[in-house]
Amino acid sequence: MTELAGSALARRWCDRCGADAAVGGHEACAAARALEPPRFCTHCRRRMKVQVLPVGWSAVCVEHGELRG
């Protein structure tokens, strides 16, 4: 699986609400993302498996791999 953080794939979907990132304002999503892990893959819009740990979080897309923060 590939690591999303270094990926050259274009970001199309909002990682919090799953809507098209180019349409509408996502200021509320950006503000929430300062405190929350991503919920949707920005490349394929799939819901990710998210695990919150005491030292951070991990989010896994079955197609594009894992993202950590």
C-alpha positions in Angstrom: 0.0 0.0 0.0 1.1 3.6 -0.6 1.6 6.3 2.0 -1.0 9.1 1.4 1.2 11.8 2.9 3.8 11.8 0.1 1.3 11.0 -2.6 1.2 13.0 -5.9 -2.5 12.2 -6.4 -4.8 15.3 -6.7 -7.0 16.1 -3.8 -10.6 16.2 -4.9 -12.7 15.3 -1.9 -13.0 17.0 1.5 -11.4 14.7 4.1 -13.9 15.6 6.8 -17.4 15.7 5.1 -16.6 13.8 1.8 -18.1 16.5 -0.4 -16.3 17.9 -3.5 -13.5 20.1 -2.1 -13.8 22.5 -5.1 -17.5 23.2 -4.4 -18.7 25.4 -1.5 -16.8 26.6 1.5 -15.1 24.1 3.7 -14.0 26.6 6.4 -15.9 24.6 9.1 -14.3 21.4 7.9 -10.8 23.0 8.0 -11.5 24.3 11.5 -12.7 20.9 12.8 -9.7 19.1 11.1 -7.4 21.0 13.4 -8.7 18.8 16.2 -10.0 15.7 14.4 -8.5 13.0 12.2 -9.7 12.8 8.5 -12.8 10.7 7.9 -12.8 10.4 4.1 -10.1 9.6 1.6 -9.3 12.8 -0.4 -8.6 10.7 -3.5 -11.5 8.3 -3.8 -14.1 9.5 -1.2 -14.2 6.2 0.6 -14.9 6.3 4.4 -11.6 5.5 6.1 -11.0 3.3 9.2 -9.9 5.7 11.8 -8.1 4.9 15.1 -7.4 7.6 17.7 -4.5 6.8 19.9 -3.0 8.6 23.0 -0.1 9.8 20.8 -2.0 10.6 17.6 -4.2 8.9 15.0 -4.2 6.7 12.0 -6.6 6.6 9.1 -6.6 3.8 6.5 -8.2 3.8 3.0 -8.5 0.3 1.6 -7.4 1.6 -1.8 -4.8 4.3 -1.0 -3.2 3.2 2.2 -2.5 4.7 5.6 -2.2 8.3 6.8 -0.9 9.2 10.3 -1.0 12.3 12.4 
